[in-house]
């Protein structure tokens, strides 16, 4: 039976997915990050979502827990991502939902799965708990009213940025003989992950709360805008910005870069860096100058994502990490 390879990044601003069936073409998609717990009998008692095939309008349950997934979960979770909750708490249900969605609507049959997962560096320590929970849950999952089982063959859990490190460096850089850093600026965190001669230098690898949310919160305080995720999308795209938000961004973006610059200045010298994460794109020119041009943006990976059929160029860059890890499974 043909095998499914899939990598999932259950992120705070979007859940990102890259998958491949056997040696066929790679496909990528993203979905809303929302994932909200509801009473186990809620979907059935309301006849809601029964038979749904849309990942943004789905629910998944296992044992005594039930979670809504995608945009439909927003009204239960609220408009702000709950950043005090660790990703891995809800990552299990996001991952189960994505796997069930692919099995029921894309492959339409049960196939052995080689699964890759990207977690924030500060939550990588929870990988054993997440792996154990996935293996226990695979035998019986309820997805939008359907009972199904999964066949997870192998699980590879890595810190965010692993795909960029494994596949995103230019050929001239030999990661087995160089000091390479992976800079990932996501929604919640900014991480600087260092490798020495191909091995992680854990003592030099750090993460903090300087993700894109730092900028969003500063703008939010100045404008009173209530919907954090909608505000983040507006700032990132530069579209539909009211005059007060534009003014706030003009004030706050230099302050945000100042914080990132101080963070980078604290790090030990490296030979080369590879960068990823949505917020890093906003600061691309400044990061390149600060690192004296010794940096890759893994553009060949984002081009490959676009060739897979994804139309959104910005999301393609955000999916580069997933795509890189998929090529390494």
ABEGO torsion letter per residue (X at the ends): XBBBBBBBBBBAABBBBBBBBEABBBBBBBBBABBBBBBAAAAAAAGBGBGBABAABBBBBBEABBBBBEAAAAAAAEABBBAABBAAAAAAAAAAAAAAAAAAAAAGBBBBBBBBBBBBAAAAAAAAAAAAAAAAAAABBBBGGBBBBBBBABBBBBBBGAAAAAAABBAABBAAABBBBBBBBBAABBBBBBBBGGBBBAAABBBBAABAAAAAAAAAAAAGBABAAAAAAAAAAGBGBBAAAAAAAAAAAAAAAAAAAAAAAABBBBABBBBBEAAAAAAAAAAAAAAGGBBBAGAAAAAAAAAAGBABAAAAAAAAAAAAAAAAX
